[in-house]
Amino acid sequence: MINAVPPGLIFIVGALLIPLFRNRTMKSVYLLILPIASFINLISIPEGSHFVVPFLEYDLTFARIDRLSLIFGYVFHLISLITIIYALHVKDNLQHVAGFVYGGAALGVTFAGDLFSLFIFWEMLTVGSVFLIWANRTKKSLDAGFRYALYHVIGGLILLAGILLHVHSTGSIEFSFIGLENGNLGSYLIFLGFGINCAWPLLHPWLTDAYPEATITGVIFLSAFTTKTAVYVLARAFPGTAILIWIGALMTMFPIFYAVIENDLRRVLAYSLINQVGFMVCGIGIGTELAVNGAVAHAFNDIIFKALLFMSVGAVMYRTGKVNATDLGGLYKSMPLTCIFCIVGAASISAFPLFSGFVSKSMVMSAASHGGMSIIWFMLLFASAGVFHHAGIKIPFFAFFSHDSGIRTKEAPPNMLIAMGIAAFLCIFIGTFPSLSVYPLLPYTVNYEPYTASHVMAQTQ
């Protein structure tokens, strides 16, 4: 008998106790302990299926531990700790409670071994995330939160209908490979339900509408959980589904044109998030071991470098009250460390050699090349160039360089700098030593060398 509790339970129950802490120091210590305690709990659970609870004639499995679920569980704990460090100055209990409920729901989805428990945590994701949007307490955030909730309620109903039809057809509630080959309507509805949370083309406006209206710290949680849990369930249930190749390729391309003309830097990052998820979806669609490893590795890396970019823009917003590109500039003089961290995030998302994005994005592109998918490879290459423009150059240039806006302010608070510093270190460490960091955690054995002359030359060009 293992001496542990289901993954995610510590986050969810612990979140409910946060308002009881009146002393700020004690609350900060408690907030930092929660992700550490939850991670220790996770690593104490051996591989296999655990916490199986009878329900009607079925068994609900709340902890299915394998290499695919573990790597997402690891990075969800890691980003939760980094985000809490970044948010230690926040006095609003609503944000802390919603963030941990949201993170606990993401862990619940990740380790669900059956479709019913997956659906429960899937809906809990919406509850936690919408309160992070409403916590901004503005008219825009209230409206965006309602639109966000409507999208996800509809998506949840589609998913539930798909689950019921699938269970009726197969007689099993096990959450494993589903695929579309059987032509079952339930499979298609589950596929669509997952796709809404993944922000597929035409199903994406909830993300670019709501994320920029969330709180400064809330958007970091948002960037990590909803789309990445969708990537996880697609990798679990629909690897090798050919239509995902084209869906993913389109996801990498269309946000570029919006991001280029967007003035709100957080909205630029929201479009960029869709772009990066597209690489993951494309890799899952290709379905080879290299492609799935690349998709999962890129999800791991994206959670960190996208959080770093949102944190650096958030620090600017926190100090200046501004987030539009045309209102900023010259802040490298006042916020030099934040500027450096932002550049590290920009280099990582742009897949510069020796930064984390390079060692995962090149895996997906290599998988497309090895599969003879020339058109897909060129689409991904074009998308990479677009990322370099709107995230690699636009974000740091307009926030910290560009014309001098005349704004003189303080550097970001120490807790923000520590959080950004940890994320920046990880971006460089993973990019420099992938075989010592992310590669050993991937679902399949990695036989891939990112630093070959052809990979480096192609990406540099």
N, C-alpha and C positions, 0 to 999 in steps of 0.2 A: 504494500500500500504506500503510495507516494504521499509525502507530507507537504502538500501544496494545494493551491486553489486554481480554478480555471483562469487562463490568461484574460486579462481585461477586468476581472472582478475587483482587483485592488484599485484600479483607476476609478471605476464607477462608484464603488462604495466609498472610497477615499474622497471622491469629489463632494459627496454629500456632507462630509464632516468639515470641509474647509470653512464654512461660515461660523463654526464654533470657536475658531481661533481669533481672539481679540488683540493679542500681542503681535505686533508686526514681525518681530524677529522669530518668534515661535512659528508663525504662519509660514514664513519664508523657509525655515528649516523643514517643516512638514511638507511643503510643496516640492522641495528637492528630494526628500526621502521617498515620496510616492513612486516616481519612475524607477528609482534604484531598487526599492523593495520589489516592485513588480517584475523587474528584469531578473533579479535573483530567483524569484518564484518561477519564472519561465525556464531558466536554465536548469532548475531542479526537476523538471518534468522530462522523463525519458521519451524517446521517439515511440510513436504508436498512438492509439486512440485511448483517451482517458476521460473521466467525468461523464460517463454514459448514463443518461437518465431516461427511464421508461416513460413514454408519453403515448396514451392510447395503445395502438398495436405497434408503435414504432419506438426506436431508441434515438434520443437526441444526444449528439456527441459534441461536447463543448471544448475539447482539446484534441485535435488531430495534429500531431507533431511530426513534421518531416522537413526536409531541407528547403522545400519551397515556402512553407509557412514560416519556418524559423527566420529566414533572412529578412522577410517583411516584419516579423515580430521584433527582430533586433533593431532595425532602422526606425521603427515606430517608437520604440523606447528611447533610442538615441535622440531623435528629433524632439521628443517630448521634454527630455531633460534640458536640451539646448534652449528650447522655447521658454521653458519656465525660468531659466536663468535670465533670459532676455526680458521677461515680464515681471521680474521681482519687484520692480517699482510700482506696479499696478495695484491700486487699492480696491478695485472693483471685484468683489467676490463672484459676480455673475460670470465674468470672463474666465476666471480660474475654474469654476465649477463646470461651465460649458466645455472648456478645453479638455478637461479630464474625462468627462462623460463621452465626448467626441472621440478622444483617443482610445478609451476603453471599448467603445463600439467598434472602432477600426480593428482592434485586437480580437474582438469577438468574431468579426467576419473572417479575419485571417485564420483563426484556428477552429472555425466551425467545421464539423465533419458531416453535417447533414443540412438539407435545404431549409428546414423549418427554423432551426436556431440561427442559420445565416440570415434569414429574412428578419428575424427579431432584431438582430444587431444592425442590419442594413437600414431599418427604419430609425433606429436609435442614432445612427449617423446624422440623419436629417435633423433630429431634435437638437443634438449638440451643436451642429454647425450653424443652424439658423439663429440660435441665441448669440453666437459670436458676431453675427451680422447686426442683429438688433442691439447688441451691447454698445454700439457706437452712438445710439440714441439721437439720431438725426432723422429728419423726414425722408431723406434719400435712403438711409439704411433701413428704415422701417418698411418702405415700399419695396426695396430690393429684396428684403428678407421674405416678404409675403410672396413675391414672384418666385423666389428660390424655393420656398416651401411648396408652392403649387407644382412646380416642375417635378420635384422629388416625390411628392405624394402620388402624382400620376405615374411616375416611373416605378414607384413601389407597388402600385396596383397592377401594373403590367407584369412586374416580376412575380407577384403573388399568383396571378392567373396562370402564368407560365409554370410555376412550381406545382400548382394543383393539377394542371393537365399532365405535366411530366410524371408526377407521382401516380396519377390514375393510369397512365399508359404503361409505366414500368413496374409499378408496385413497390418502388424503393425510394427512400428519401435521402440516400447517400449523396453527398456532394463530391463528385469526382468528374471524370471526363464526360461531357454531354455531347458536344458536337452538333452539327446540323445535318449530318448525312442521313439520319433516320427520317427526316421530313416531318417530324413531330411538331405540331403547332406549339406545344409547350416549350420545346427547345428554342424555337424562334422568339417566343415572348421573353424567355429568360435572357436570351442573347440581347434583345432590345432593351430590357430593363437594365442590364449591365452597361449597355452602351450609353444610356442617358447619364449615368454617373461618370462615365469615361469622357463625356463632352465630345461625342462624335460630331462631325459636321452637320449643321442644321439642328442638332440637339444640344448645342454648346452655349446659347446665350445666357443661361443661368449663371455660368461661371464668370464671364466678363462683365455681367451686370452687377453681381453681388459681391465678388471678392474685393473690388476696390472700395466698397462701402463698409467693409468690416473694420473692426478696431485695428490699430497698428500691430498689436500682438496677435489678435485673432486670425488675421490673414495668414500668419505663418503656419498655424495649425491647419487652416483651410487648404493651403498649398500642399500639405503633406498627406492628408488622409483620404478624402473622397475619391479623387481620381486614381490614387495609388491602390486603394482597395479594389477599385474597378479593374485596374491592370492585373492585380493578383487573381481575382476570380476568373478573368478571361484566360490567364495563363493556366489556371487549374482546369477549367471546363471546356475551353475552346482552342487549345493550341493546334496549329496547323490548319485552321479554318481560312481558306484562301481569300475570302472577301475582306478579312481583316488586313491583308497586305495593302489593298487599295484604300481602305478606310484610313489606315495609319498613314499612308503616303500623303493622302489629301490633308490629313490633320497637320502634317508637318509643314504644308505649303500655304494653305489659305490664311492662317493667322498673321503671316509675315506682312501682308499688304495692309492689314488693319493696324498692326503694331507700328509700322513705319510712320503713319499719319496721326497716331494717337498722341495727345499732349500729356495726359495723366500717366505718370510713370508707373503707378501701381496697375493701371489697366494695360500698359505695355507688357508688364510682367505676367498679367493674367493671360493675354494672348500667347505670350511666350510659353506659358505652362502647357497650353493645348498643343503647341508645336512640339514640345519635348515628349509629351505623352504619345504623340503620333509615332515617334521612333519606337516606343515600347510596343504599341499596338501592332505596328508593322512586323516587328520581330516575332511576336506571338503568332501572327498569321503565317509567317514563313515556317515556323514550327520545328526547325531543326534544333539539335542540342545547342549549337553555337548561337542561333538566333534567339532562343528562349533565354539562354544565359545572358546574352547581350541585353535583352529587354529587361530582365530582372536586375542586372547590374546597373542599367541606366536608371531604373526606378530608384534604386538605392542612392545613386549619386545625385539624381535630380532633386530628391527630397532635401539633400544637404545644400547643394549650391543654389537651388531656387529659394530655400529659406534664407540663405546668406544674402541674396539680392533683395528679398523682401525686408530683411532686417536692416540692411544699409539704407534703403529708401525710407523705411519706417523711422530710422534714427534721424534722418534729414527732416522728415515730416514732424517728428516729435520736437525737434529743436527750432524749426522755422515756421511750422504751421502750414507749409506749402508742399505741394507734390507735383504741380504742373511743370513741365520742362521749361516753359517760357518764363517762369517766375524764379528759376534757380540759376546757379552758375557761380563759379568762384569760391565754392565752399571748401575746396582743398586747403585753403588757407586757414579756415576755422576748424575743420573736421578732417585732419590728415589721416588718422587711423581708420576712420569710417571709409574714407576714399580708397585707401589701400585694400581694405576688405572687400569693397565693392568691385574693385578691379580683379581681385582673385575670383570672385563669383562670376564676373563677366568672362574671364578667361576660361573658367571651367565650363560654363554653359556653351561657350563657343568652341569647345573641344580643342583647345590649344594643347600641344604635347606637354607632358608633365603635369597636367591638370586633369581632374577626375573625369570630366565629360569625354575626354579623348579615349580612355581605355574601355569605355562602355559603348559609346556611339559607333566607334570603329568596328565593334563586334557585329552590330546589326548591319552595317553597311557591307562588311565582309561576307556575311551570310547571304545578303541579297546578291552580291557579286558571284559567290560560289554557286548559287542557284540559277545563274544565267539570267537574272532579272535586270537587264540593262536599263530599262525605262525606270523601274523603281529605284535603282541605284542613282541615276541622274536626278530623280526627284528628291531623294534624300540629300544628295550633294548640294542641290540648289537650296534646299531648306537650311542646310548647315551654313551656307553663305548668308542667307537671310537672318539667321540667328545672330551671326557675328555683327551684322549691321544694326539690328534693333535692340539687341541685348548687350552684345559685346562692346559696341561703341556708343549707342545712343544713351543708355542708362548712365554710365559713369561720366560721359562727356557733358550732358546737359545738367546733371546734378552737381558736378564738382568742377567743371572747367567751363567751356563755352564763354559767353560774355560774363563779366563780373556783375552780379546782381546787386552788389553792395551790401549783402547780408553778412553780418559778422555775429557769430554765435559761439556757444560753448561746444566742445567735443561731446559726443554721446556719453551718457552716464556709464559708470564702470561696469555695471551688470550687462548692459548692451554690448560693450566692447569685449567683455569676456566671452559672451555667447557668439559674437561674430568671429572672434579669434579662434575659438574651438572649431567652428564650421570651416573657416579658411584653412586652418591646419589640416583638417580632414580632406579638403579638396586637393591640397597639394600632396599629402601623404598617399592618398589613394591613387592619384594620377602618377606619382613617381614609383610607388611600390604596389602595384595591383595584385601581384602574386602573394603579398604578405597581408593584404587587407581584404578586398572584396572578393577576389576570385575563389579563395577556399570556401566561401560561404554559399556559392551558387548551387543551383539544383543538380547540375551535371558536372562531371570532371572537366576541368578547363585545359584544353590543349591549344592555346592561342597565345601568340606573341604580338602585342599591339605595336611595339616599337621596332617595326621593320622599315626599311627605306621607303618602300612603296606606300605604306600607311601614312608615315610622317609627311612625305612629299605631297600626297594627294590632299591631305587635310590642310597642309600649309598653303598649297595653291588655292 
